């Protein structure tokens, strides 16, 4: 049936309903004994004609004949109510001005209610009929899957509603679980809340559940781990909605359902952002992100884009990374003024060109070499990039009067035992020294490992599991701090709003995680058993590795900030002239061999501990 033909049929049916409601209103008003004065053709057709024109005219004006009614929802019901109310107003106004015909106000009210009931009922009946037909077709083609929803909040309601709407999935929701005891026995779209987490195994067995959907974006990692383990013991699939760090737009979609990942097991409480203060330094500003093609840099751009900057400059040495991230961001943010720039921070002239052409006001400096073992055998390259590259960007920010400079640092900068960490510590000292001589507010943000970043432990473990093992770990007791990339970036952006100059902000990383436990969790998430299906091998600490990481130096005076997950270390005493001479001496060592380079780093930061055999001459 063509679209125009459907529209004509729908208008005709609505006209019949308006006529039916017209006569039914009179019958109800006069107890089925309509006075003869109203049955005169002239009066009758006058009242009916005005009702038809007003009702159908308003329905057409509000687009009721342009909507696909097998998708009818509350929005469509609102349009029916609004158009019926306004048309009732027009009808009442007409007969108020036309005193020749007496039109009882009570009939107007009755007709208003009946019109909403009958018009709305016709639309939603059509939707229900279509859904039933679709469900019968699907049931005949595809076996039904028995589903249990964990979470009776807004996300749980959305999942149930969407699953009911998409009958082609043939999912049968048999119950809901929620740890809020006050919700027990309540219903959502006809589905009952059967109990809490302690009821999970019993419900799975009694209802023969095949899949559990965790629909709580704010659920902590401990809860997800427990549910996932209980379901795995029962041989039941588990899927999950992403956490709030991934749902930056605030919108939840059924397509976002996915399998549980290892970062879900480490999920922490959501970050509460002070959007007003963030907008104050990002909205309408030109923002430069160095290392914008990397994991942290790309996520920085994604999140900064929500705060409506005037322009974002994506600067990275990798042509491929710039290309792929640019394509992604152009799709996600078509209105964003994104400028992709290829170049290295080691090239002072290229950095100056970027600043001169675009004059960025806010800089997030994420470009760095980060792989510990590689930098142990390439200390000169680590120094050139992490120290002198930082100096290049730092100096141009000063020269072009940028407002704010944010250095992305690392927990490995604290009491460093490797070249990478030592260069990041010197980079922190660089921005603190420059802050004292500049109107630009310089600051650093220090945090630990991020899950899933390029070259990190999770992708490595996945690759090893895919090959059948072994999964290699340096030591059974090695621990590291972890947070997700979106969480780390949200806190970095928030810290930027707190800068007064020279601070090192330290992110609350939560409790450290044993790498062995992380490996076991990941193996289980792949549907395998550690040691049984996938062997785990301990290969010993690598050059520069620590057993555990630290976030704070002993001499640092760490204070709380207004944000519960961000702490601040006030600037330490650092003579700019003396420090500049030391950096100049370090630059001279770049041509003299690795041992001399490392020795000079040791002189600049005495807490740097290393072994000569780690370096290559």
GUVEX-962657 format. One record per residue (C-alpha): x, y, z; residue in three letters. Coordinates in steps of 0.1 Angstrom, whole numbers, plus 5000, padded with zeros to 4 digits. Example, Ala and Ser with C-alpha at 12.3 -4.5 7.8 and 13.67 -1.06 7.14 Angstrom:
# GUVEX-962657
512349555078ala/513749895071ser/
END
This chain:
# GUVEX-962657
500050005000unk/501550334989unk/502350605014unk/499750855000unk/497050594999unk/497750505035unk/497450865045unk/494050895027unk/492750575044unk/493950715078unk/492251045073unk/489050865063unk/489250645094unk/489850955117unk/486851125101unk/484650825110unk/486050825146unk/485251205149unk/481751135137unk/481350845161unk/482651045190unk/480351335180unk/477251125183unk/478550935213unk/479151255232unk/475651375227unk/474251035237unk/476251035269unk/475451395277unk/471651345274unk/471450995287unk/470750855252unk/467851085247unk/469051365224unk/466751675223unk/465051725190unk/466552075187unk/469951915181unk/468651665156unk/467651925130unk/469851885099unk/471052245098unk/472152235134unk/473551885132unk/475651935102unk/476852275114unk/478252125146unk/479551805130unk/481152005101unk/483052235125unk/484151935146unk/485551755115unk/487352055101unk/488952155134unk/489951795144unk/491351675110unk/492952015104unk/494852005137unk/495751635132unk/497251725098unk/499052035111unk/500751835139unk/501851565114unk/499751275126unk/499451155090unk/503251155085unk/504150915113unk/504650545110unk/502250425136unk/503750075141unk/506450275160unk/503850465181unk/505150585214unk/504650845241unk/505751115216unk/502851025193unk/500351025222unk/501551375232unk/500851495197unk/497351345198unk/496651515232unk/497951855220unk/496151855186unk/492851735202unk/493152005229unk/493752285205unk/490952165181unk/488652155211unk/489652515218unk/488752615182unk/485452435184unk/484552595217unk/485552945204unk/483452905173unk/480252825191unk/480953085218unk/481053355191unk/478153195171unk/475253245195unk/472653095171unk/473652745182unk/473852645218unk/476652385223unk/476952255258unk/480452285273unk/480151935289unk/479851785254unk/483051955244unk/484851795274unk/483351455267unk/484351475231unk/487851585240unk/488351275262unk/486651035238unk/488651165208unk/491951105226unk/490750755237unk/489550645202unk/492250815181unk/495050705204unk/493550355207unk/493350315169unk/497050405166unk/498350185194unk/496049905184unk/497749915150unk/501149895166unk/500149605189unk/498649415160unk/501849465139unk/504049345168unk/501949035173unk/502148945137unk/505849005136unk/506348805168unk/504448505153unk/506548515122unk/509848535142unk/508848265166unk/508248025137unk/511648105123unk/513848155153unk/513947975187unk/513048195217unk/515848305240unk/515148335277unk/516548655292unk/517048785327unk/517749165333unk/519949275362unk/519049625370unk/515549775376unk/516450135369unk/516250355338unk/518650145318unk/516849825327unk/513549985316unk/515050085283unk/516449735276unk/513049575283unk/511149825262unk/513549785233unk/513549405235unk/509749415234unk/509749655205unk/512249445185unk/510349125182unk/512649005155unk/515248935182unk/512848685198unk/514048755233unk/511748665261unk/512448855293unk/511448635322unk/512448855351unk/514449135367unk/516949135396unk/517949435415unk/519849485448unk/517349755459unk/515049555481unk/512249815479unk/511849725442unk/511149355449unk/507749245436unk/507349565414unk/506949535377unk/508449715346unk/506449675314unk/504749365329unk/508049205340unk/508449135377unk/511449205399unk/512148865413unk/514848935439unk/518449055443unk/521848925435unk/521548635460unk/518648505440unk/520648495407unk/521448125406unk/518048015417unk/516248225391unk/518648105364unk/517847745372unk/514047785378unk/513447995347unk/516047815326unk/517748145317unk/520048155287unk/521348505289unk/521748775316unk/521949145307unk/523549375332unk/521749705327unk/523349925353unk/525950165337unk/527050275372unk/527649915386unk/531049885402unk/533549635389unk/533149405420unk/529449365413unk/530049285376unk/532749035385unk/530548855409unk/527548845385unk/529848735356unk/531348455377unk/527948325390unk/526648325354unk/529748155341unk/529347875367unk/525747825354unk/526847825318unk/524848135310unk/525948415286unk/526348765300unk/526049095282unk/526349445296unk/525549805288unk/528750025287unk/529650225318unk/528950595321unk/532450685310unk/531650545276unk/528150695275unk/529351055273unk/526251175253unk/524051045281unk/522050835256unk/521650465259unk/520950235229unk/520149865227unk/522949835201unk/525449925228unk/524849585245unk/528049395244unk/529949115261unk/531649185295unk/535149315291unk/538049315316unk/537749695321unk/534149625333unk/535549415361unk/537749715372unk/534949965368unk/534750235395unk/532250495406unk/531350745379unk/533351075377unk/531251375386unk/532451665364unk/532152035371unk/530952115336unk/530652485343unk/534352525352unk/535352305322unk/533352505298unk/535052815312unk/538452715298unk/537452505268unk/534252655253unk/535052875223unk/538852815226unk/541452685202unk/542852365217unk/545952175206unk/546351805215unk/549851675208unk/549951295204unk/546351335192unk/546551005172unk/547350795203unk/544850635227unk/544950915253unk/545151195227unk/542251075206unk/540051025236unk/540951385248unk/539751515215unk/536551315216unk/535651455251unk/536851805245unk/534551815214unk/531551805237unk/532552135253unk/532252325220unk/535752455214unk/536252695185unk/538852465170unk/540852145178unk/544352085164unk/545251715162unk/549051695161unk/550851365158unk/553951215142unk/552150915128unk/550450985094unk/548250675097unk/547050765132unk/546151115122unk/544250985092unk/542250725111unk/541450945141unk/540451235118unk/538051015099unk/536450885131unk/536051235146unk/534551375114unk/531851115116unk/531251165153unk/531351545153unk/530551675118unk/530352035130unk/533752025147unk/536452245133unk/539251975134unk/542652055119unk/544851735114unk/548551815116unk/551451585110unk/554751655126unk/557051565155unk/557351765187unk/561151715184unk/561051955154unk/561052305170unk/560452485137unk/557352265129unk/555952325164unk/556552705160unk/554752695126unk/551652535143unk/551552795170unk/552053085146unk/549352965122unk/546652875148unk/547653035181unk/546152765204unk/544952885238unk/544852555256unk/547452275251unk/547151915261unk/550551765257unk/550051385253unk/552851315229unk/555551085245unk/557450765242unk/556050535268unk/557350175263unk/559650105292unk/561849825277unk/562350015244unk/563350335261unk/565850145283unk/567850065252unk/567150395234unk/567650655262unk/568750925237unk/565450895219unk/563450905251unk/565351225261unk/564851395227unk/561151325227unk/559951325263unk/562151605275unk/563251825246unk/559951765227unk/558151885258unk/560452185260unk/559652275224unk/555852275230unk/556252435264unk/558352725251unk/556052795221unk/553052805245unk/554853075264unk/555953265233unk/552453275219unk/550753355252unk/548653035256unk/546353035285unk/546852685298unk/549352395293unk/548452045305unk/551251785305unk/550151415306unk/552551255330unk/552950905345unk/553150725378unk/556450595365unk/557850945371unk/557750885408unk/561050745422unk/561850625386unk/563650305380unk/563650335342unk/564550585316unk/561050645305unk/559850735340unk/562950955345unk/562251155314unk/558651205324unk/559851335358unk/562151585341unk/559251695319unk/557251765350unk/560151985363unk/560352155329unk/556752285331unk/557152375368unk/560252585360unk/558652755330unk/555452835350unk/557453065372unk/558553275342unk/555353285322unk/551853415322unk/550753075309unk/549352835335unk/551452515333unk/550452195351unk/550851825349unk/548451535355unk/549951215368unk/548250875366unk/548950505362unk/548150255334unk/545150285313unk/543349975301unk/543449895264unk/545850165253unk/548050075224unk/550849845234unk/549549795269unk/549149465288unk/545549385278unk/546049375240unk/549249165246unk/547348915268unk/544548885242unk/547048815215unk/548648545236unk/545348385246unk/544248385209unk/547448185201unk/546647935229unk/549148075254unk/551148095274unk/550248425289unk/553548585301unk/553748775334unk/556948925348unk/556348815384unk/553348665403unk/553248965428unk/553649255404unk/550849515409unk/549849815388unk/547250095390unk/544650085363unk/541850305351unk/539950315318unk/540950565291unk/537650765292unk/537850795330unk/541450915330unk/540751165303unk/537651305321unk/539751365351unk/542551525331unk/540051765316unk/538651835350unk/542151895365unk/542852145337unk/539952365351unk/541752375385unk/545152505373unk/546652805390unk/550152735377unk/552952485385unk/550852215401unk/551051845396unk/547651685398unk/547451325409unk/544551105400unk/542950875425unk/543750535408unk/541850325434unk/543450005446unk/546449845427unk/545649535408unk/547749225406unk/548649155369unk/548248785376unk/544548845387unk/544049055356unk/545348775333unk/543148515350unk/540048735346unk/540848795309unk/541248425303unk/537948345319unk/536148625299unk/537348435268unk/535448135280unk/538647945291unk/540147835324unk/543647965334unk/546247705338unk/543947435324unk/543247575289unk/545747865289unk/549047825307unk/550548125326unk/554348175325unk/556448395347unk/559348545328unk/561048775354unk/561149145358unk/562349335327unk/564949615329unk/563349915345unk/560349725359unk/559049775394unk/557149535416unk/554649815423unk/554050165412unk/553850485432unk/551950815426unk/553551055451unk/557151155459unk/558151165496unk/558951535494unk/555651635477unk/553051805498unk/549851645485unk/546551815492unk/542951745484unk/541151945457unk/537452025453unk/537151705433unk/537251385453unk/539251195427unk/541951455421unk/544751555444unk/547351825439unk/551051855447unk/552152215450unk/555152335430unk/558552245445unk/561452485447unk/563152485413unk/565652755402unk/564952825366unk/568452935357unk/570152645374unk/567652395359unk/568052545324unk/571852495327unk/571352135337unk/569052075307unk/571652235284unk/574251995297unk/571951705292unk/571451815255unk/575251795251unk/575351435263unk/573051325236unk/575951265212unk/578251105238unk/576550765244unk/573750615265unk/575850575297unk/576650945298unk/572951035291unk/571650815320unk/574350955343unk/573251315336unk/569651225342unk/570751085376unk/572351415384unk/569151605376unk/566851375396unk/568851195423unk/565950965432unk/566450795398unk/567750445405unk/569250235377unk/571749965368unk/574450025343unk/573849695325unk/570349825316unk/571850075291unk/573550015258unk/576750215251unk/
END
